[in-house]
Amino acid sequence: MHASDGWTLIELMIVISIVMILAAMALTQYRNSILYAKEAALNSDLFLMRDAIDQYYADKGKYPETLQTLVSESYLRAIPRDPFTNSADSWTTTTADPQPGQLSNQMGIYDVKSGAEGTATDGRRYSEWD
């Protein structure tokens, strides 16, 4: 048996160290990709719900009373789950101001925001996304 037939302990330690560094980098990248995917889903859900509110207003001349109204009148199939709270009940809505000339006292919702706590990767709070 020759001295060059195997690996030395130093060589093995170097290889294991390199593998561990690469694994740590991959894990960090994986966690970031999950966060970016949730943020993209939140952005998409907000866009779809706001678009449905606008379509409802264009068709009916008033804002919907609740998000569930959009579902019951087929503007949305279902209220989406907030990707950060994992709940469809955590959305916060903004009530529209009364409009001049409107006969009804019903003030509907004209905007929806996430009820999630925390800050996005761009520094904005999830509950303040426009």
N, C-alpha and C positions, 0 to 999 in steps of 0.2 A: 504494500500500500504506500502510495506516494503522498507527500504533504499537500499537493495541489488537487487531490481527489475530492475534497469536500469544502464546505463553507466554514469560515472562521466565525466565532461569536460576534466579532465586530461587524462583519459583513451582514450577518443576519439581523443585528440590531439596527443597522442603517436601513436595510430593506423594510423592516417592520415599521420604523419611524416614518419613512416616506409613505408607506401605505396608510398609516394612521393620519398623517397630514392630509393626504388626498381624500380620505373618508370624511374627515371633519369639514373640509371644504365642500364636498358633495352634500353633506347633511345640511349645512347652512344654506346652500343654494336650493335644496329641496324645500326647506321651511319657507324661504322667501317666495318660491314659486306658488306655494299654497296661499300665502297672504296676497300675492298679486292676483291669483285666480278669484279669491273671495272679493277683492276690491272691484275686479272687472264685473263679477256677477252682481254686486251691489249697484254699480253704475248702470248696468243694463236693466235691472229691476226698477230702479228709480225712473229711468227714461220711459220704460213701458207703462208704468202706472201714471206718470205725468201726462204721457200721450193719451192714455185712455180718459183721463180727467178732461183734457182739452177736447177730445172727440165728443164726450158726453155733453160738455158745455156748448159745443157747436151744434149738436143735434137738438138739445132740449132748451137751450137758452138759460140754463141755470147749472150750478155746480152740484155734483152728487152729495147726498147727505153723509154717506159713509163709503168706505172702500168696498164694503159688501154690496152696496148698490151697484157698483160697476160690475160685479160678478153676476148678480141677479138679473141685470139687464144686458148681459152678454158683451160687455165691453172688455172684460177680462175672463179668462177661464177659471182662474183661481187667484186669490191673493198670494203673491210669492212669499216664500220664507226669506227673512233677512239672513244672509249668509253668515253674519257674525253672531246673531242671537239665536239662530236656528229656530225662529218662531215667526209665524205670520201675524201675530198679535202685537208685535213690538214696534210697528211703524207709528210714527207720530205725524199727525195731520195738522195743517194750518187752515183755519176757517177763513172763508172769503168775507170781505167787508160787504155790508149791504149796498146794493146797487140802486142808484136813483131810478125811479120809475118802475121798480119791481113790486108787484102786488103782494107777493108772498114774503113772510117774515123768515122763511127758512134760509139759513145761511149754510151753504154747503162747503165742502173742502176744495181748495184750489191748489194745494201743494202737499206733498208727502215727503218725509225724511226718515232716515234710519233712527231707530231707538238705541242703537249700539253705542256703548262707551268706547273710548279709545281714539287714537290718532292714526290717520292713514300714513302711508309711506311718503306722501307729499307734504305732510305737516298739518293738513286740515283734520278737524274732528269729523268722524263719520256722521254725526248728527247734524252737521252743518253743510253737507254736500249739496251743491246746487245742480 
